[in-house]
Amino acid sequence: MGLFFLDYGAGNVQSLANSLRKLGHTFQWITSADDFHKATSLIFPGVGAFGSAITALEAKGLLEPLRAYIASGKPYFGICIGMQVLYESSAESPASRGLGLIPCAIESFSNVDKTVPHMGWNSAELLDSQDKSDEGVDEGSHYYYVHSFRARYDPETHPEAAEWAHSVTQYGQEVFVSSVRKANIFATQFHPEKSGEAGLKVISAWLSESENSRSHAPPTPRIPHAPRPRDGLTKRIVACMDVRSNDQGDLVVTKGDQYDVREKAVAGAVRNLGKPVALAARYYLAGADELCLLNITSFRHSPLRDQPMLAVVRAAAEEVFVPLTIGGGIKDTVDPDGTKRSALDVAGLYFRAGADKVSIGSEAVHAVERMLEQKSEDGIGEGDGTSAIETIAHAYGRQAVVVSVDPRRVYVDLDYDGPYKDEIVRGTSDEERGKAWWYQCTVSGGRESRPLSVVQLARGVEKLGAGEILLNSIDRDGTGKGFDLDLVNLVRRNVRIPMVASSGAGSAAHFVDVFEKTDVEAALAAGIFHRGEVEIGEVKHSLIRASVNARH
């Protein structure tokens, strides 16, 4: 079998390559138009913007050969962008034309009743299977989605397009196509390579079929599908590893209190809580929904030359098959020899190493400060197109950009009437009654305060194109007192992109609290997982007992 793999040059494709190797399959890369003639099966994965994908395919001379390959009737498996390019066009990039095989346009999600992007683990409902398990897609499993645009499932308005739909998924009150199958084409909106064992099963099932079977799938019956009262999106549990060099130069996972990672009793040595790749593999097997690696040490030379950290990412991506976020140093830099490196260059290198999302910290604060210097109707201003958030989101899609926010409380009088009066939180617990505060943003790992509130920053990065906010709390970090629910609710009221609550978790009950008392999509912990004080499985069981939708 001549299995080929199409990399159009954007997004993380290494994870799928790792999945194929884990399943014992060999493949070759499409490097030129001539390779399409050698392929007897083709996989086209992709994370990124629709327009960028089409432009890259055209620039490399691959778009028309791809069209000809599909027309030849040989098996095709598309993932995410690899599915969306089968449609006529996308609202993400109106000027770009897709392959037009499916007579319908890709549209944007509405954020009226939910956050966008659709990010996380959701179910899939098969439309054309008696046993509800076909092509590896299983209605009892959850799959990982990360996208802002979707193909609406509507048999009445788009009957011909509906014949392609193999499964549908609901997000909010919108029902969209989560996989297509017809003739020689099979494609998924979700990412099987990032969907754990359930996703590996989808890939394995397709590869296990004969090429003849993969080339003759019948059309799907046109089945009306009204939205259910509740979608299947689960709450995510994220395990975070702060990675830095210890005094011997080895990369270790560490954690401290209020961002101080040195031991107080052992001559100030950096706390060593384990090796990053080993911990990542452990958390994946324990059921973590996502993993986050944050490089909190200074780069030895520059982000592009920090080979030990890149090696960690590559090795982790070979062991874990859930989303991987990388943070630290994703910004414009200058090498010691004077060579300028853009944030986009740095992000691209980590994507190619195996990262799915990059986390931006201090650079996002400075970008929003520049925006606020302008005058605009919404009081935020406009980006100039040069920030890390804007450049990376343009190339890879906003779902690839996470902004890590480090706010701390600033206490004020109860009758405060200053510039942040609309953001004031007044304490209601016995411990905080009679107190009032706003949240001030910081940079440099919390060491420097900036004249910027957490609401200003959150609204600003959303406008710049961030797809997710990782919301830390300097006041709660390492305390074990639970997440700062006031902070989470404040930011949630002001943005319509997904959020990850971080800092303060000390028990499984704290995860239940944050999901029951806020609308946050995910919650993160570090030290309690590293030290074994709370297990990920314990958290999942607590959520399920509390009727919080969580992935088993």
NUDREN-958480 format. One record per residue (C-alpha): residue number from 1; residue in one letter; x, y, z. Coordinates in steps of 0.2 Angstrom, whole numbers, plus 5000, padded with zeros to 4 digits. Layout:
<recs>
> NUM / a / X / Y / Z
...
</recs>
This chain:
<recs>
> 1 / m / 5000 / 5000 / 5000
> 2 / g / 5007 / 5017 / 4995
> 3 / l / 5001 / 5028 / 5010
> 4 / f / 5006 / 5046 / 5008
> 5 / f / 5004 / 5060 / 5020
> 6 / l / 5001 / 5078 / 5014
> 7 / d / 5009 / 5092 / 5024
> 8 / y / 5004 / 5109 / 5016
> 9 / g / 5016 / 5118 / 5028
> 10 / a / 5005 / 5125 / 5042
> 11 / g / 4999 / 5118 / 5058
> 12 / n / 5005 / 5103 / 5068
> 13 / v / 5006 / 5087 / 5057
> 14 / q / 5019 / 5078 / 5068
> 15 / s / 5006 / 5072 / 5080
> 16 / l / 4997 / 5062 / 5066
> 17 / a / 5014 / 5056 / 5060
> 18 / n / 5017 / 5050 / 5077
> 19 / s / 5000 / 5041 / 5078
> 20 / l / 5003 / 5032 / 5062
> 21 / r / 5020 / 5026 / 5068
> 22 / k / 5012 / 5020 / 5085
> 23 / l / 4999 / 5010 / 5075
> 24 / g / 5013 / 5002 / 5066
> 25 / h / 5010 / 5010 / 5049
> 26 / t / 5023 / 5017 / 5037
> 27 / f / 5020 / 5031 / 5026
> 28 / q / 5029 / 5044 / 5014
> 29 / w / 5027 / 5062 / 5013
> 30 / i / 5020 / 5071 / 4998
> 31 / t / 5035 / 5082 / 4993
> 32 / s / 5030 / 5087 / 4975
> 33 / a / 5015 / 5085 / 4963
> 34 / d / 5023 / 5069 / 4956
> 35 / d / 5020 / 5060 / 4972
> 36 / f / 5001 / 5060 / 4970
> 37 / h / 5003 / 5048 / 4956
> 38 / k / 5013 / 5036 / 4968
> 39 / a / 5000 / 5037 / 4982
> 40 / t / 4987 / 5023 / 4983
> 41 / s / 4980 / 5031 / 4999
> 42 / l / 4982 / 5049 / 5005
> 43 / i / 4979 / 5057 / 5022
> 44 / f / 4978 / 5076 / 5023
> 45 / p / 4978 / 5083 / 5041
> 46 / g / 4978 / 5102 / 5045
> 47 / v / 4977 / 5115 / 5059
> 48 / g / 4975 / 5132 / 5053
> 49 / a / 4966 / 5145 / 5043
> 50 / f / 4956 / 5140 / 5027
> 51 / g / 4963 / 5154 / 5017
> 52 / s / 4981 / 5150 / 5022
> 53 / a / 4979 / 5132 / 5018
> 54 / i / 4972 / 5135 / 5000
> 55 / t / 4986 / 5148 / 4997
> 56 / a / 4999 / 5136 / 5003
> 57 / l / 4993 / 5122 / 4992
> 58 / e / 4992 / 5134 / 4977
> 59 / a / 5010 / 5141 / 4981
> 60 / k / 5017 / 5123 / 4982
> 61 / g / 5008 / 5118 / 4966
> 62 / l / 4998 / 5105 / 4976
> 63 / l / 4980 / 5110 / 4974
> 64 / e / 4976 / 5104 / 4957
> 65 / p / 4986 / 5088 / 4959
> 66 / l / 4976 / 5085 / 4975
> 67 / r / 4960 / 5088 / 4966
> 68 / a / 4965 / 5076 / 4952
> 69 / y / 4970 / 5063 / 4966
> 70 / i / 4953 / 5063 / 4974
> 71 / a / 4944 / 5063 / 4957
> 72 / s / 4954 / 5047 / 4953
> 73 / g / 4944 / 5037 / 4966
> 74 / k / 4958 / 5033 / 4977
> 75 / p / 4956 / 5033 / 4996
> 76 / y / 4957 / 5050 / 5004
> 77 / f / 4956 / 5054 / 5023
> 78 / g / 4955 / 5072 / 5028
> 79 / i / 4957 / 5080 / 5045
> 80 / c / 4950 / 5097 / 5051
> 81 / i / 4956 / 5108 / 5037
> 82 / g / 4958 / 5092 / 5027
> 83 / m / 4939 / 5091 / 5028
> 84 / q / 4935 / 5109 / 5026
> 85 / v / 4944 / 5111 / 5009
> 86 / l / 4932 / 5098 / 5002
> 87 / y / 4918 / 5112 / 5003
> 88 / e / 4915 / 5126 / 4991
> 89 / s / 4921 / 5140 / 5002
> 90 / s / 4923 / 5146 / 5020
> 91 / a / 4917 / 5162 / 5029
> 92 / e / 4935 / 5162 / 5037
> 93 / s / 4942 / 5167 / 5020
> 94 / p / 4929 / 5172 / 5008
> 95 / a / 4941 / 5176 / 4994
> 96 / s / 4948 / 5158 / 4994
> 97 / r / 4939 / 5144 / 4985
> 98 / g / 4939 / 5126 / 4991
> 99 / l / 4938 / 5110 / 4981
> 100 / g / 4920 / 5112 / 4979
> 101 / l / 4916 / 5093 / 4980
> 102 / i / 4903 / 5096 / 4994
> 103 / p / 4890 / 5109 / 4988
> 104 / c / 4890 / 5119 / 5003
> 105 / a / 4900 / 5133 / 5012
> 106 / i / 4909 / 5132 / 5029
> 107 / e / 4901 / 5145 / 5041
> 108 / s / 4906 / 5153 / 5057
> 109 / f / 4899 / 5147 / 5074
> 110 / s / 4887 / 5159 / 5083
> 111 / n / 4894 / 5164 / 5100
> 112 / v / 4877 / 5170 / 5106
> 113 / d / 4874 / 5154 / 5117
> 114 / k / 4892 / 5148 / 5119
> 115 / t / 4910 / 5153 / 5117
> 116 / v / 4920 / 5152 / 5101
> 117 / p / 4931 / 5143 / 5096
> 118 / h / 4923 / 5126 / 5099
> 119 / m / 4937 / 5119 / 5109
> 120 / g / 4937 / 5102 / 5119
> 121 / w / 4930 / 5085 / 5119
> 122 / n / 4913 / 5082 / 5112
> 123 / s / 4903 / 5067 / 5106
> 124 / a / 4898 / 5062 / 5088
> 125 / e / 4882 / 5054 / 5082
> 126 / l / 4882 / 5043 / 5067
> 127 / l / 4869 / 5045 / 5054
> 128 / d / 4871 / 5029 / 5044
> 129 / s / 4875 / 5015 / 5055
> 130 / q / 4864 / 5001 / 5063
> 131 / d / 4877 / 4996 / 5076
> 132 / k / 4882 / 5014 / 5080
> 133 / s / 4900 / 5010 / 5078
> 134 / d / 4907 / 5012 / 5060
> 135 / e / 4924 / 5017 / 5053
> 136 / g / 4930 / 5018 / 5071
> 137 / v / 4918 / 5032 / 5075
> 138 / d / 4909 / 5027 / 5091
> 139 / e / 4895 / 5036 / 5099
> 140 / g / 4901 / 5031 / 5116
> 141 / s / 4917 / 5040 / 5114
> 142 / h / 4922 / 5059 / 5115
> 143 / y / 4933 / 5067 / 5101
> 144 / y / 4944 / 5082 / 5102
> 145 / y / 4938 / 5097 / 5092
> 146 / v / 4946 / 5114 / 5090
> 147 / h / 4938 / 5126 / 5077
> 148 / s / 4928 / 5142 / 5074
> 149 / f / 4920 / 5137 / 5058
> 150 / r / 4909 / 5122 / 5054
> 151 / a / 4898 / 5114 / 5040
> 152 / r / 4880 / 5116 / 5046
> 153 / y / 4870 / 5100 / 5045
> 154 / d / 4853 / 5104 / 5036
> 155 / p / 4846 / 5091 / 5025
> 156 / e / 4831 / 5102 / 5020
> 157 / t / 4842 / 5117 / 5014
> 158 / h / 4857 / 5107 / 5008
> 159 / p / 4851 / 5090 / 5004
> 160 / e / 4866 / 5086 / 4992
> 161 / a / 4878 / 5091 / 5006
> 162 / a / 4869 / 5081 / 5019
> 163 / e / 4872 / 5065 / 5009
> 164 / w / 4890 / 5067 / 5013
> 165 / a / 4888 / 5068 / 5032
> 166 / h / 4893 / 5053 / 5041
> 167 / s / 4891 / 5059 / 5059
> 168 / v / 4885 / 5075 / 5067
> 169 / t / 4890 / 5084 / 5083
> 170 / q / 4880 / 5097 / 5093
> 171 / y / 4888 / 5113 / 5101
> 172 / g / 4877 / 5124 / 5110
> 173 / q / 4861 / 5123 / 5099
> 174 / e / 4870 / 5121 / 5083
> 175 / v / 4871 / 5104 / 5074
> 176 / f / 4886 / 5102 / 5062
> 177 / v / 4895 / 5089 / 5052
> 178 / s / 4908 / 5081 / 5062
> 179 / s / 4913 / 5068 / 5049
> 180 / v / 4909 / 5065 / 5030
> 181 / r / 4910 / 5049 / 5020
> 182 / k / 4906 / 5045 / 5002
> 183 / a / 4914 / 5036 / 4988
> 184 / n / 4933 / 5037 / 4991
> 185 / i / 4932 / 5051 / 5004
> 186 / f / 4932 / 5050 / 5023
> 187 / a / 4936 / 5065 / 5033
> 188 / t / 4933 / 5072 / 5051
> 189 / q / 4931 / 5089 / 5059
> 190 / f / 4938 / 5082 / 5075
> 191 / h / 4956 / 5077 / 5077
> 192 / p / 4958 / 5058 / 5079
> 193 / e / 4977 / 5060 / 5082
> 194 / k / 4973 / 5071 / 5098
> 195 / s / 4958 / 5061 / 5104
> 196 / g / 4967 / 5047 / 5114
> 197 / e / 4963 / 5029 / 5111
> 198 / a / 4946 / 5033 / 5104
> 199 / g / 4955 / 5043 / 5090
> 200 / l / 4968 / 5030 / 5087
> 201 / k / 4954 / 5018 / 5084
> 202 / v / 4947 / 5029 / 5070
> 203 / i / 4963 / 5030 / 5061
> 204 / s / 4967 / 5011 / 5063
> 205 / a / 4949 / 5006 / 5057
> 206 / w / 4952 / 5016 / 5041
> 207 / l / 4969 / 5009 / 5038
> 208 / s / 4963 / 4992 / 5041
> 209 / e / 4950 / 4992 / 5028
> 210 / s / 4955 / 4986 / 5010
> 211 / e / 4958 / 5000 / 4998
> 212 / n / 4943 / 4994 / 4988
> 213 / s / 4932 / 4996 / 5003
> 214 / r / 4939 / 5013 / 5007
> 215 / s / 4935 / 5019 / 4989
> 216 / h / 4916 / 5014 / 4988
> 217 / a / 4907 / 5021 / 5003
> 218 / p / 4888 / 5024 / 4999
> 219 / p / 4880 / 5041 / 5002
> 220 / t / 4871 / 5044 / 5019
> 221 / p / 4853 / 5045 / 5021
> 222 / r / 4846 / 5062 / 5023
> 223 / i / 4841 / 5061 / 5042
> 224 / p / 4833 / 5077 / 5050
> 225 / h / 4842 / 5080 / 5067
> 226 / a / 4835 / 5093 / 5079
> 227 / p / 4846 / 5100 / 5092
> 228 / r / 4845 / 5091 / 5109
> 229 / p / 4843 / 5102 / 5125
> 230 / r / 4861 / 5099 / 5130
> 231 / d / 4877 / 5097 / 5119
> 232 / g / 4890 / 5084 / 5123
> 233 / l / 4905 / 5095 / 5126
> 234 / t / 4914 / 5090 / 5142
> 235 / k / 4924 / 5100 / 5154
> 236 / r / 4942 / 5098 / 5152
> 237 / i / 4955 / 5094 / 5165
> 238 / v / 4973 / 5101 / 5161
> 239 / a / 4989 / 5095 / 5168
> 240 / c / 5002 / 5109 / 5168
> 241 / m / 5021 / 5107 / 5169
> 242 / d / 5032 / 5121 / 5173
> 243 / v / 5049 / 5117 / 5164
> 244 / r / 5065 / 5125 / 5168
> 245 / s / 5084 / 5122 / 5170
> 246 / n / 5090 / 5117 / 5187
> 247 / d / 5107 / 5123 / 5193
> 248 / q / 5115 / 5108 / 5185
> 249 / g / 5108 / 5113 / 5168
> 250 / d / 5095 / 5098 / 5167
> 251 / l / 5077 / 5102 / 5162
> 252 / v / 5065 / 5097 / 5176
> 253 / v / 5047 / 5100 / 5181
> 254 / t / 5046 / 5112 / 5195
> 255 / k / 5032 / 5121 / 5205
> 256 / g / 5033 / 5134 / 5219
> 257 / d / 5022 / 5146 / 5229
> 258 / q / 5018 / 5163 / 5221
> 259 / y / 5030 / 5158 / 5207
> 260 / d / 5045 / 5155 / 5218
> 261 / v / 5052 / 5138 / 5213
> 262 / r / 5067 / 5137 / 5224
> 263 / e / 5067 / 5126 / 5240
> 264 / k / 5068 / 5136 / 5256
> 265 / a / 5077 / 5122 / 5265
> 266 / v / 5089 / 5114 / 5253
> 267 / a / 5101 / 5128 / 5249
> 268 / g / 5089 / 5137 / 5237
> 269 / a / 5089 / 5123 / 5225
> 270 / v / 5076 / 5122 / 5211
> 271 / r / 5062 / 5110 / 5216
> 272 / n / 5063 / 5095 / 5205
> 273 / l / 5046 / 5086 / 5204
> 274 / g / 5051 / 5075 / 5189
> 275 / k / 5056 / 5074 / 5171
> 276 / p / 5044 / 5083 / 5159
> 277 / v / 5042 / 5069 / 5146
> 278 / a / 5039 / 5055 / 5159
> 279 / l / 5026 / 5066 / 5168
> 280 / a / 5017 / 5070 / 5152
> 281 / a / 5016 / 5051 / 5148
> 282 / r / 5009 / 5048 / 5166
> 283 / y / 4996 / 5061 / 5165
> 284 / y / 4990 / 5056 / 5147
> 285 / l / 4988 / 5038 / 5154
> 286 / a / 4979 / 5045 / 5169
> 287 / g / 4966 / 5053 / 5158
> 288 / a / 4971 / 5071 / 5157
> 289 / d / 4961 / 5080 / 5143
> 290 / e / 4976 / 5092 / 5139
> 291 / l / 4994 / 5095 / 5144
> 292 / c / 5003 / 5111 / 5145
> 293 / l / 5022 / 5113 / 5145
> 294 / l / 5028 / 5131 / 5151
> 295 / n / 5046 / 5135 / 5148
> 296 / i / 5049 / 5146 / 5163
> 297 / t / 5068 / 5147 / 5162
> 298 / s / 5078 / 5159 / 5152
> 299 / f / 5082 / 5153 / 5134
> 300 / r / 5100 / 5148 / 5133
> 301 / h / 5103 / 5158 / 5117
> 302 / s / 5086 / 5161 / 5109
> 303 / p / 5069 / 5152 / 5107
> 304 / l / 5074 / 5144 / 5090
> 305 / r / 5091 / 5138 / 5098
> 306 / d / 5084 / 5130 / 5114
> 307 / q / 5086 / 5113 / 5107
> 308 / p / 5083 / 5104 / 5124
> 309 / m / 5065 / 5112 / 5126
> 310 / l / 5062 / 5107 / 5108
> 311 / a / 5068 / 5089 / 5111
> 312 / v / 5056 / 5089 / 5126
> 313 / v / 5041 / 5094 / 5115
> 314 / r / 5046 / 5081 / 5101
> 315 / a / 5048 / 5067 / 5114
> 316 / a / 5031 / 5071 / 5123
> 317 / a / 5022 / 5072 / 5106
> 318 / e / 5027 / 5054 / 5103
> 319 / e / 5020 / 5048 / 5120
> 320 / v / 5004 / 5058 / 5122
> 321 / f / 4989 / 5059 / 5110
> 322 / v / 4979 / 5073 / 5118
> 323 / p / 4982 / 5092 / 5114
> 324 / l / 4999 / 5099 / 5119
> 325 / t / 5001 / 5118 / 5123
> 326 / i / 5018 / 5125 / 5124
> 327 / g / 5022 / 5142 / 5132
> 328 / g / 5037 / 5153 / 5136
> 329 / g / 5047 / 5164 / 5124
> 330 / i / 5034 / 5165 / 5110
> 331 / k / 5038 / 5182 / 5105
> 332 / d / 5049 / 5192 / 5093
> 333 / t / 5067 / 5190 / 5098
> 334 / v / 5085 / 5193 / 5092
> 335 / d / 5098 / 5180 / 5092
> 336 / p / 5116 / 5184 / 5099
> 337 / d / 5122 / 5186 / 5082
> 338 / g / 5109 / 5199 / 5078
> 339 / t / 5097 / 5188 / 5068
> 340 / k / 5079 / 5193 / 5070
> 341 / r / 5067 / 5180 / 5074
> 342 / s / 5048 / 5183 / 5074
> 343 / a / 5035 / 5176 / 5086
> 344 / l / 5028 / 5167 / 5071
> 345 / d / 5045 / 5158 / 5067
> 346 / v / 5046 / 5152 / 5085
> 347 / a / 5028 / 5146 / 5085
> 348 / g / 5030 / 5137 / 5069
> 349 / l / 5045 / 5128 / 5076
> 350 / y / 5035 / 5122 / 5091
> 351 / f / 5021 / 5117 / 5080
> 352 / r / 5032 / 5106 / 5069
> 353 / a / 5039 / 5098 / 5084
> 354 / g / 5022 / 5093 / 5090
> 355 / a / 5013 / 5107 / 5099
> 356 / d / 4995 / 5110 / 5095
> 357 / k / 4994 / 5127 / 5104
> 358 / v / 5006 / 5141 / 5109
> 359 / s / 5004 / 5151 / 5125
> 360 / i / 5008 / 5170 / 5125
> 361 / g / 5011 / 5179 / 5141
> 362 / s / 5020 / 5196 / 5143
> 363 / e / 5020 / 5200 / 5125
> 364 / a / 5001 / 5200 / 5125
> 365 / v / 5000 / 5213 / 5139
> 366 / h / 5012 / 5225 / 5129
> 367 / a / 5001 / 5222 / 5113
> 368 / v / 4985 / 5227 / 5122
> 369 / e / 4994 / 5242 / 5130
> 370 / r / 4998 / 5248 / 5113
> 371 / m / 4980 / 5246 / 5108
> 372 / l / 4973 / 5256 / 5122
> 373 / e / 4984 / 5271 / 5117
> 374 / q / 4972 / 5273 / 5102
> 375 / k / 4954 / 5280 / 5102
> 376 / s / 4940 / 5269 / 5097
> 377 / e / 4921 / 5267 / 5100
> 378 / d / 4924 / 5251 / 5111
> 379 / g / 4938 / 5259 / 5121
> 380 / i / 4950 / 5245 / 5116
> 381 / g / 4958 / 5251 / 5100
> 382 / e / 4964 / 5241 / 5085
> 383 / g / 4979 / 5229 / 5083
> 384 / d / 4992 / 5234 / 5070
> 385 / g / 4994 / 5217 / 5063
> 386 / t / 5012 / 5214 / 5070
> 387 / s / 5008 / 5206 / 5087
> 388 / a / 5012 / 5188 / 5091
> 389 / i / 4994 / 5185 / 5093
> 390 / e / 4989 / 5192 / 5076
> 391 / t / 5003 / 5185 / 5066
> 392 / i / 5001 / 5167 / 5073
> 393 / a / 4982 / 5167 / 5072
> 394 / h / 4982 / 5173 / 5054
> 395 / a / 4993 / 5159 / 5049
> 396 / y / 4987 / 5145 / 5060
> 397 / g / 4970 / 5150 / 5066
> 398 / r / 4965 / 5158 / 5082
> 399 / q / 4962 / 5141 / 5090
> 400 / a / 4981 / 5139 / 5090
> 401 / v / 4984 / 5155 / 5101
> 402 / v / 4982 / 5154 / 5120
> 403 / v / 4985 / 5170 / 5131
> 404 / s / 4992 / 5166 / 5149
> 405 / v / 4986 / 5180 / 5161
> 406 / d / 4994 / 5183 / 5177
> 407 / p / 4983 / 5195 / 5188
> 408 / r / 4984 / 5200 / 5206
> 409 / r / 4972 / 5209 / 5217
> 410 / v / 4973 / 5227 / 5221
> 411 / y / 4963 / 5231 / 5236
> 412 / v / 4954 / 5248 / 5237
> 413 / d / 4941 / 5257 / 5248
> 414 / l / 4923 / 5250 / 5247
> 415 / d / 4917 / 5267 / 5239
> 416 / y / 4931 / 5267 / 5226
> 417 / d / 4927 / 5278 / 5211
> 418 / g / 4943 / 5276 / 5200
> 419 / p / 4946 / 5270 / 5183
> 420 / y / 4942 / 5252 / 5187
> 421 / k / 4926 / 5255 / 5196
> 422 / d / 4916 / 5244 / 5184
> 423 / e / 4927 / 5230 / 5188
> 424 / i / 4927 / 5231 / 5207
> 425 / v / 4924 / 5214 / 5216
> 426 / r / 4917 / 5215 / 5234
> 427 / g / 4920 / 5201 / 5245
> 428 / t / 4906 / 5190 / 5252
> 429 / s / 4914 / 5177 / 5262
> 430 / d / 4918 / 5178 / 5280
> 431 / e / 4936 / 5181 / 5276
> 432 / e / 4934 / 5194 / 5263
> 433 / r / 4918 / 5203 / 5268
> 434 / g / 4921 / 5222 / 5269
> 435 / k / 4935 / 5221 / 5256
> 436 / a / 4935 / 5227 / 5238
> 437 / w / 4948 / 5225 / 5224
> 438 / w / 4951 / 5225 / 5206
> 439 / y / 4963 / 5214 / 5196
> 440 / q / 4979 / 5221 / 5189
> 441 / c / 4989 / 5212 / 5176
> 442 / t / 5008 / 5208 / 5178
> 443 / v / 5022 / 5203 / 5166
> 444 / s / 5039 / 5194 / 5168
> 445 / g / 5031 / 5180 / 5178
> 446 / g / 5022 / 5191 / 5190
> 447 / r / 5037 / 5201 / 5195
> 448 / e / 5031 / 5218 / 5187
> 449 / s / 5014 / 5226 / 5188
> 450 / r / 5007 / 5235 / 5173
> 451 / p / 4993 / 5249 / 5173
> 452 / l / 4981 / 5237 / 5165
> 453 / s / 4966 / 5227 / 5172
> 454 / v / 4962 / 5209 / 5169
> 455 / v / 4946 / 5214 / 5160
> 456 / q / 4955 / 5226 / 5148
> 457 / l / 4968 / 5213 / 5144
> 458 / a / 4955 / 5199 / 5141
> 459 / r / 4944 / 5210 / 5130
> 460 / g / 4960 / 5216 / 5121
> 461 / v / 4967 / 5199 / 5117
> 462 / e / 4950 / 5192 / 5111
> 463 / k / 4950 / 5207 / 5099
> 464 / l / 4967 / 5203 / 5093
> 465 / g / 4963 / 5185 / 5089
> 466 / a / 4967 / 5174 / 5104
> 467 / g / 4957 / 5158 / 5104
> 468 / e / 4958 / 5154 / 5123
> 469 / i / 4963 / 5162 / 5139
> 470 / l / 4973 / 5153 / 5153
> 471 / l / 4968 / 5163 / 5168
> 472 / n / 4980 / 5162 / 5183
> 473 / s / 4979 / 5170 / 5200
> 474 / i / 4995 / 5176 / 5208
> 475 / d / 4986 / 5177 / 5225
> 476 / r / 4980 / 5159 / 5224
> 477 / d / 4995 / 5151 / 5216
> 478 / g / 5001 / 5137 / 5227
> 479 / t / 4989 / 5140 / 5241
> 480 / g / 4977 / 5125 / 5239
> 481 / k / 4962 / 5136 / 5244
> 482 / g / 4953 / 5134 / 5227
> 483 / f / 4951 / 5143 / 5211
> 484 / d / 4947 / 5162 / 5213
> 485 / l / 4929 / 5161 / 5207
> 486 / d / 4927 / 5180 / 5208
> 487 / l / 4941 / 5182 / 5195
> 488 / v / 4935 / 5168 / 5184
> 489 / n / 4917 / 5175 / 5184
> 490 / l / 4923 / 5193 / 5180
> 491 / v / 4933 / 5188 / 5165
> 492 / r / 4919 / 5176 / 5159
> 493 / r / 4907 / 5190 / 5159
> 494 / n / 4918 / 5200 / 5147
> 495 / v / 4924 / 5188 / 5134
> 496 / r / 4916 / 5175 / 5122
> 497 / i / 4932 / 5164 / 5120
> 498 / p / 4935 / 5148 / 5130
> 499 / m / 4944 / 5150 / 5147
> 500 / v / 4955 / 5138 / 5157
> 501 / a / 4954 / 5142 / 5176
> 502 / s / 4971 / 5140 / 5185
> 503 / s / 4980 / 5143 / 5202
> 504 / g / 4974 / 5137 / 5219
> 505 / a / 4967 / 5120 / 5217
> 506 / g / 4970 / 5109 / 5232
> 507 / s / 4957 / 5095 / 5231
> 508 / a / 4945 / 5087 / 5218
> 509 / a / 4931 / 5097 / 5226
> 510 / h / 4939 / 5113 / 5220
> 511 / f / 4937 / 5107 / 5202
> 512 / v / 4918 / 5103 / 5205
> 513 / d / 4916 / 5121 / 5213
> 514 / v / 4924 / 5130 / 5198
> 515 / f / 4913 / 5120 / 5185
> 516 / e / 4897 / 5122 / 5196
> 517 / k / 4899 / 5140 / 5200
> 518 / t / 4907 / 5147 / 5184
> 519 / d / 4905 / 5144 / 5165
> 520 / v / 4923 / 5141 / 5162
> 521 / e / 4927 / 5127 / 5150
> 522 / a / 4943 / 5120 / 5158
> 523 / a / 4953 / 5119 / 5174
> 524 / l / 4971 / 5117 / 5176
> 525 / a / 4982 / 5111 / 5190
> 526 / a / 5001 / 5107 / 5192
> 527 / g / 5009 / 5104 / 5210
> 528 / i / 4995 / 5094 / 5217
> 529 / f / 4996 / 5082 / 5202
> 530 / h / 5015 / 5082 / 5203
> 531 / r / 5016 / 5078 / 5221
> 532 / g / 5002 / 5065 / 5220
> 533 / e / 4991 / 5074 / 5232
> 534 / v / 4976 / 5073 / 5220
> 535 / e / 4975 / 5061 / 5205
> 536 / i / 4967 / 5065 / 5189
> 537 / g / 4956 / 5050 / 5190
> 538 / e / 4950 / 5056 / 5207
> 539 / v / 4945 / 5073 / 5199
> 540 / k / 4936 / 5065 / 5185
> 541 / h / 4926 / 5053 / 5197
> 542 / s / 4921 / 5068 / 5207
> 543 / l / 4915 / 5078 / 5192
> 544 / i / 4904 / 5063 / 5186
> 545 / r / 4897 / 5061 / 5204
> 546 / a / 4892 / 5079 / 5204
> 547 / s / 4884 / 5077 / 5186
> 548 / v / 4897 / 5088 / 5178
> 549 / n / 4900 / 5082 / 5160
> 550 / a / 4917 / 5075 / 5160
> 551 / r / 4927 / 5063 / 5149
> 552 / h / 4929 / 5045 / 5156
</recs>
